[in-house]
Amino acid sequence: MKADAELIKVLGDTPPATISALPPETLARLAEQIGTAKQQQAVDMEKSVQKAIAGVPFAVRGIVRKALLG
C-alpha cells in the first residue's frame, strides 16, 4: 500500500498538501505512529471509563457508560 493511502486510512481523511509532500518513508512512519497513538488512546479511554463507573451500581452502569461515551 502506498504511504499516502496508509495515512489516509489512519486519518480517515486526506492530509493537507504540506503533509502529503513529505517523503514516502516519512509518511509511512507518520501513519504508523498515528495508528499506534489511536490504539493507545482507545485503551486509555476504556481504562478511564472502567475506573469512572466502578462506583456506579451495576444496574445503571450501561446508562452511565453511554452518557460518558455518547
Secondary structure per residue as TSV (DSSP state, phi and psi in degrees):
chain	resnum	aa	ss	phi	psi
A	1	M	-	360.0	138.8
A	2	K	-	-66.7	152.7
A	3	A	H	-61.0	-39.4
A	4	D	H	-59.6	-44.7
A	5	A	H	-65.5	-37.9
A	6	E	H	-62.6	-43.6
A	7	L	H	-67.4	-40.9
A	8	I	H	-62.2	-41.5
A	9	K	H	-62.1	-43.7
A	10	V	H	-71.0	-40.8
A	11	L	H	-78.6	-29.2
A	12	G	T	80.3	11.0
A	13	D	S	-162.6	166.7
A	14	T	-	-75.8	130.7
A	15	P	-	-72.1	160.7
A	16	P	-	-58.8	154.8
A	17	A	H	-56.7	-35.6
A	18	T	H	-65.6	-32.4
A	19	I	H	-76.5	-43.0
A	20	S	H	-61.8	-23.1
A	21	A	T	-77.6	-9.3
A	22	L	S	-67.2	157.5
A	23	P	-	-61.1	150.1
A	24	P	H	-54.4	-38.0
A	25	E	H	-63.1	-39.9
A	26	T	H	-68.6	-41.1
A	27	L	H	-62.5	-42.0
A	28	A	H	-64.4	-43.3
A	29	R	H	-65.1	-40.7
A	30	L	H	-63.5	-43.7
A	31	A	H	-61.2	-42.3
A	32	E	H	-63.9	-43.9
A	33	Q	H	-66.4	-40.1
A	34	I	H	-66.6	-42.1
A	35	G	H	-60.2	-44.5
A	36	T	H	-63.2	-42.5
A	37	A	H	-64.3	-39.7
A	38	K	H	-64.8	-39.7
A	39	Q	H	-63.7	-44.7
A	40	Q	H	-64.9	-38.3
A	41	Q	H	-62.1	-41.0
A	42	A	H	-64.3	-41.6
A	43	V	H	-63.6	-46.5
A	44	D	H	-63.0	-39.3
A	45	M	H	-63.8	-43.9
A	46	E	H	-63.0	-42.9
A	47	K	H	-61.5	-41.9
A	48	S	H	-64.6	-42.9
A	49	V	H	-64.5	-44.1
A	50	Q	H	-59.7	-42.1
A	51	K	H	-66.8	-39.7
A	52	A	H	-67.6	-35.4
A	53	I	H	-95.9	3.7
A	54	A	T	-58.8	-34.2
A	55	G	T	-91.0	-0.7
A	56	V	S	-85.3	136.5
A	57	P	-	-54.5	141.1
A	58	F	G	-54.0	-38.4
A	59	A	G	-62.8	-25.7
A	60	V	G	-113.2	7.1
A	61	R	H	-60.2	-39.3
A	62	G	H	-60.7	-41.8
A	63	I	H	-65.5	-44.2
A	64	V	H	-65.9	-41.5
A	65	R	H	-60.2	-44.4
A	66	K	H	-63.7	-39.5
A	67	A	H	-64.8	-37.5
A	68	L	H	-72.3	-40.5
A	69	L	H	-98.8	-11.2
A	70	G	-	83.1	360.0
